[in-house]
């Protein structure tokens, strides 16, 4: 249920907002990878979660671009 609510929230955003979310998620992924490499990361499952969120954001961006054509 939580994922569906997240995706619905993404679908309501504009392309600019989605791009901002994408940049923020990529920065978070970088930071998580850096923490993991230095053994400071406790919750390693967060890396997979962020990667999937990035894919979801990119999918919605693509859907919106195709709908605009």
trRosetta pair geometry for C-beta under 8 A, 3 or more apart (Angstrom, degrees):
i j d omega theta_ij theta_ji phi_ij phi_ji
1 4 5.8 -58 -154 35 35 112
1 5 6.5 33 153 -18 68 105
2 5 5.9 -57 -154 35 32 110
2 6 6.5 34 149 -21 65 106
3 6 5.5 -54 -151 34 35 115
3 7 6.3 32 153 -17 68 105
4 7 5.8 -54 -146 37 32 109
4 8 6.3 33 154 -19 65 106
5 8 5.7 -52 -145 37 31 112
5 9 6.4 35 153 -21 63 105
6 9 5.7 -56 -154 35 29 113
6 10 6.6 30 149 -20 63 104
6 53 7.5 -77 159 -119 141 98
6 56 7.4 40 120 131 111 162
7 10 5.5 -52 -150 34 35 113
7 11 6.5 38 152 -24 66 103
7 56 6.0 -109 -99 -168 90 128
7 60 7.4 176 -156 -66 78 128
8 11 5.7 -50 -149 31 33 114
8 12 6.9 33 153 -20 62 104
9 12 6.0 -58 -156 31 33 111
9 13 7.2 37 149 -29 63 103
10 13 5.8 -53 -159 20 39 115
10 18 6.7 77 -166 -109 88 99
10 21 7.3 -142 -120 90 95 168
10 56 6.5 158 3 138 172 106
10 57 6.3 -133 -144 -103 138 66
10 60 5.0 -176 136 -12 118 172
11 60 6.0 -131 -86 -140 62 128
13 17 4.0 -119 -176 91 112 129
13 18 5.3 141 105 -56 121 79
13 21 7.2 54 126 -14 170 137
14 17 4.9 96 53 9 74 102
14 18 7.0 -135 98 -6 39 89
15 18 5.6 -54 -148 36 32 113
15 19 6.4 35 153 -21 65 103
15 61 6.7 92 -137 -133 81 82
15 64 5.9 -168 -83 117 95 146
15 65 7.8 93 -115 -67 129 78
16 19 5.8 -53 -151 34 31 111
16 20 6.6 33 150 -18 63 103
17 20 5.6 -52 -151 35 35 113
17 21 6.4 36 150 -19 66 104
18 21 5.6 -53 -149 37 34 113
18 22 6.3 39 150 -24 65 104
18 57 5.8 162 -168 -166 91 93
18 60 6.3 -141 -131 97 141 111
18 61 5.2 172 132 -80 140 93
18 64 7.5 167 7 17 161 150
19 22 5.4 -49 -147 32 33 116
19 23 6.5 35 154 -18 64 102
19 61 7.3 92 -69 -110 71 132
20 23 5.9 -52 -150 35 32 110
20 24 6.4 30 152 -17 64 108
21 24 5.6 -57 -147 39 32 112
21 25 6.2 31 155 -20 67 107
21 57 5.6 -157 105 -124 112 140
22 25 5.8 -55 -146 36 29 109
22 26 6.4 27 155 -18 64 107
22 54 6.7 88 -141 -140 74 75
22 57 4.8 -180 -83 129 86 141
22 58 6.8 95 -117 -67 125 73
22 61 7.2 2 -55 -44 141 143
23 26 5.8 -57 -148 37 30 110
23 27 6.5 31 153 -19 64 105
24 27 5.7 -54 -150 35 31 112
24 28 6.4 32 152 -19 64 105
25 28 5.6 -52 -148 36 33 113
25 29 6.4 37 152 -21 65 103
25 50 5.8 170 -168 -167 89 90
25 53 5.5 -145 -137 106 140 111
25 54 4.9 179 126 -81 132 83
25 57 6.4 172 16 2 154 151
26 29 5.6 -48 -147 34 34 113
26 30 6.5 39 151 -21 63 101
26 54 6.4 91 -71 -114 72 128
27 30 5.6 -51 -152 33 33 114
27 31 6.5 31 152 -16 65 105
28 31 5.7 -55 -149 38 33 111
28 32 6.2 34 153 -20 66 106
28 50 5.5 -145 106 -135 112 142
29 32 5.6 -54 -146 37 32 112
29 33 6.3 32 155 -18 65 105
29 47 6.9 89 -140 -144 77 69
29 50 4.8 -179 -80 125 87 133
29 51 6.5 97 -117 -71 130 67
29 54 6.7 -13 -41 -44 144 139
30 33 5.9 -58 -151 37 29 109
30 34 6.3 29 152 -20 65 107
31 34 5.6 -54 -147 36 32 113
31 35 6.3 32 154 -17 65 105
32 35 5.7 -53 -147 37 32 110
32 36 6.3 34 153 -22 65 106
32 41 6.3 75 -163 -111 69 137
32 46 5.9 -144 -130 104 140 107
32 47 5.0 178 135 -90 134 81
32 50 6.3 162 8 19 154 153
33 36 5.5 -52 -147 35 32 114
33 37 6.4 33 154 -21 64 105
33 47 6.8 96 -72 -123 69 120
34 37 5.8 -54 -150 33 30 111
34 38 6.6 8 157 0 64 110
35 38 6.2 -70 -147 50 30 96
35 40 4.4 -94 -160 76 83 99
35 41 4.0 109 120 -60 105 92
36 39 7.6 30 -176 -78 32 29
36 40 7.8 -92 -59 51 20 65
36 41 4.3 -24 -79 16 63 144
36 44 6.4 87 -113 -118 116 93
36 47 6.7 8 -49 -63 147 139
41 44 5.8 94 124 -83 119 69
41 46 7.6 -137 -167 47 115 117
41 47 7.8 35 179 -44 156 109
43 46 4.7 71 112 -21 104 111
44 47 6.0 -25 -177 7 60 113
45 48 5.7 -48 -165 36 56 110
45 49 6.3 61 140 -24 74 105
46 49 5.2 -54 -148 37 38 119
46 50 6.2 38 156 -20 70 104
47 50 6.1 -57 -151 36 27 107
47 51 6.4 28 152 -19 63 107
48 51 5.6 -54 -146 36 33 114
48 52 6.4 31 156 -17 66 105
49 52 6.0 -59 -153 37 28 108
49 53 6.5 28 150 -19 63 107
50 53 5.5 -52 -147 36 34 114
50 54 6.5 40 152 -23 65 100
51 54 5.7 -50 -153 30 32 113
51 55 6.7 31 150 -16 63 104
52 55 5.5 -51 -151 36 37 113
52 56 6.4 41 149 -22 66 102
53 56 5.5 -49 -147 34 35 114
53 57 6.4 36 154 -19 66 103
54 57 5.8 -54 -150 35 31 110
54 58 6.3 28 154 -16 65 108
55 58 5.8 -56 -145 40 31 110
55 59 6.3 36 154 -24 64 106
56 59 5.7 -54 -150 33 30 114
56 60 6.6 24 156 -15 64 105
57 60 6.0 -59 -151 37 31 106
57 61 6.4 34 151 -21 65 106
58 61 5.5 -51 -147 34 34 115
58 62 6.4 35 154 -19 65 105
59 62 5.8 -56 -152 36 30 111
59 63 6.4 33 150 -21 65 105
60 63 5.4 -48 -144 34 36 115
60 64 6.3 36 156 -18 66 104
61 64 6.0 -58 -151 37 28 109
61 65 6.4 29 151 -20 64 108
62 65 5.6 -55 -147 35 32 112
62 66 6.4 27 157 -15 66 106
63 66 6.0 -59 -149 38 28 107
63 67 6.3 27 154 -19 64 109
64 67 5.7 -55 -144 37 31 111
64 68 6.4 34 155 -25 64 106
65 68 5.8 -55 -151 31 30 112
65 69 7.2 40 150 -32 60 98
66 69 5.8 -43 -158 14 38 117
